[in-house]
C-alpha cells in the first residue's frame, strides 16, 4: 500500500478548514441615513389632446355638390359657406308653389270682395225692411180709412141713402185691402228671416242691448257663407305659404355653413358628386379651446374636483408645462379597466395645441409636506411584502415597510422607517437578518 506524505495531509486539512472562516466573515455593505424630503401628493397621468367641439354635417336633402369653397384644414368662421348643394326638383317645386300662391291670393281677394258685396247688400236689405214697415203703416192707414168709409156708407144704406150695389162694391174693396195687407205682412215676415232677435239668440245665445252691435251681429249671420269662403281661401293660402317657407328653409340649408368658428376637418365629397339625404359631407371642430383627456383609477377620483389645475407636458412642444383645468369628471367607471375618464380644458387662442397630441401630466392633490423617500434598490421583496435592512451596531435587521406612491425609481414610505434610521443600500442577495456587516 502506497503511503501519503505527512506534509501533503497537513496541507489538505489546512485548506479544508478555511471554508467556515469565509462563510462567517462580515459582508461589506453601503449605508444610507434616512432623512425627510418634500412630498407633494399628485396623480400622474397621460393621454391625448382633443377638440372641445366636433360636428359632422350631413346632407339635408338629395342633391349634387355644386360648389366647394373650403378644403380640409382650412380655417372657417361661423356661418361661413363651406360648400353648396343643388337640387333641381326642389327648385321646380318652389316655382310651382309660388304660382299656386299667386292663384290662391287672387281667390282670397275674390272671396273678400264677395263678402264685402254681401255686407253691402245686407245694408240694402235693412233699408228695404225699413221701407216695407213704412209701406205697411201706410197700408194700415188706407185700410182704416176705407173701413170708416164703409161704415158710413152702411149707415146710409140702412136709410136708403145709397144703393145695394154701391155698398157691395165698397165691401169688396175693404176685403181686398184686408187681404192685401195680410199678404204684405207675410212678405215682411219672410224678408225678416235672418234679421230677427230670435236669430241672434239662436246663433250667439244672447241679444245685445246696443242697436249697433245688434246690427253687426245680424250682418254676420247673413254673410256666414261668404265669411267661411274667405276663411277657407285664407287657410289654403297660409298652407301654401308655409310650404314655401319650409321649402325655402330646405333650399337655404343646401348652403352648407360652419356652425362655429374653427377648422374644417374631413371633407367627404367632391364637386359634381351626387349625395343622398343624411350622407356625411364635412366635419368641423373648434380650435380656440381643447381638452386634455386622460383616465385615473376609481380610487383616485375622490381627490379630483372641477376646476383643479392639471400640469400638462406635451413632448412635441418642447416639454414646457401647460396649465389645463379639470372640466369634466365622468360619473361612470369603466367595468373592464376600473378607470374614470377626466377632461381638462384650456384656451387655444395661439393654436399651439393640435388634437391628437400626446401628453404626460400631473394633478396636485394636496399641500407639500415632509415625508421619507427611499430608492427602490434598497427594498427587498419577500412573500408579497416589502422590507429593508436596518443597520445597528454592525449588524443588519430585516424590517417590514408600508409603501405609498412610486415616482421615478423611489418609493414614499408611510410606515416602517423613522428619520435618522440607517439602512443598507442595494443589499446583496446573501445578506440575511442578523448578519454582521462592514461598511
Order of alpha helices (4+ residues) and beta strands (2+ residues): alpha-alpha-beta-beta-beta-beta-beta-beta-beta-beta-alpha-alpha-alpha-alpha-alpha-beta-beta-beta-beta-beta-beta-beta-beta-beta-beta-beta-beta-beta-beta-beta-beta
